[in-house]
Amino acid sequence: MLFYITYTPGSVQYLSFFVHSLVSHSTYDYCLVNNGCSAEEAEMLRSLCSAYKSRLTYHEISTKMIPHSDVLNRLLHLCKDEYFCFIDSDIFAKSQLPDFEQIIKDYNGKAVFAALPIWVKAGENIMKPDYYEMVGTLNETHDGICLGNTYLAVYRTWFLKNVIEQYGVDFSEYVWGEIPEKAQNRLIQLNINKRLYDTGKVVNVLLNDNSGYTQNIETAALCHIGGFSFETANRNSFITVRQKIRSYLKGTPFNCFFLKRDIKAFERSFKPRYVSNDEYIMNYNQRFLHRNIIRKYFLQLFLSMRDNQSVPSLPLIKDKEILSKLKEATDDFIAVYQRYNSKSAITG
């Protein structure tokens, strides 16, 4: 079984050491996919592959970064194996990975999904009937239909390609009007007609029919930070004057002024989008309160360890469930870094 791991520009030096944990805790093979990375990053990935000649391979999907959905569509087109598998680059292994093939065979399924980000609270993965948008972290409907995700997925390739051909869809993100009529009709039958579908969601829903189903699983073997590559990309981008001021005022009373402004801006942007207050709260928790601050924290944690500096303090998170998961993920991250960082070409 071969898993594709995609790397975007600016992420390789921060995330490539996670691969060692995946190789150590599984019998799977992995293909390191270059999605628009620099020549230096490409060489880092090739060097990593040479260290595991039979377990790791390298593939350049595009010389310029393309959307994640386009990467998945291209990789699926290349796939000739019984299973089409991929895993996000900011997921690392803490213990032996499950036997995904056996899991699928045990319930005669078509696909299995795992590894929600650590900033998703219990229950926030459930899509309620009055939700307008099927975002990536929603992996199940209120009545138990699996929506899956594109964080870690294992598909039976024939079924996946058949659904794509049958309905004329792919891994793309869709608004309702862009979905072919045949697929729309099936989604209406399932009572899952929504305004917006995140990457892979339409395909995942359509895989569920009388000939078989898909399944989400929970596994303690994996830790998914979620959005880490966005943070590394931001680090290499232009820093605005406002960002510099915010950084300088962090931890001072003046920071409250900016925080209040950010909350108001989020409310103006997101509240009008939803009829359901639950949907707004879910997005507020994930997008505003937890996701960004957690991915920033892990970048700081990586840099502190690389530079032999003190471990940064945990960010101020009031939610006890998320804070508990963050503490556990921090310990696991440090353990993985200390065990594997010397095997990767980690530079400044």
Protein Blocks (a to p, Z undefined) as FASTA:
>chain_A
ZZdddddehklmmmmmmmmmmmmmccbdcddddehiafklmmmmmmmmmmmmmlpccddf
bfbdcdfklmmmmmmmmpmcfbdcdddfkbccfbdcddfklmmmmnopabdcehiafklc
ehjlpccfklcbdcfklgbdfkopaebjakbccddfklmmmmmmmnopafbdcdfklpcf
klmmmmmmnopacfbdcehklmmmmmpcfkbccdddddfkbccebhmlmmmmmmmmccdf
klmmmmmmgoiaklmmmmmmmmmmmmmmmmmmpmblklmmmmmmmmmmmmmmmmmmmmmm
mmmmmnopacddddddfblklmmmmmmmmmmmmmmmmmmmmmpccdZZ
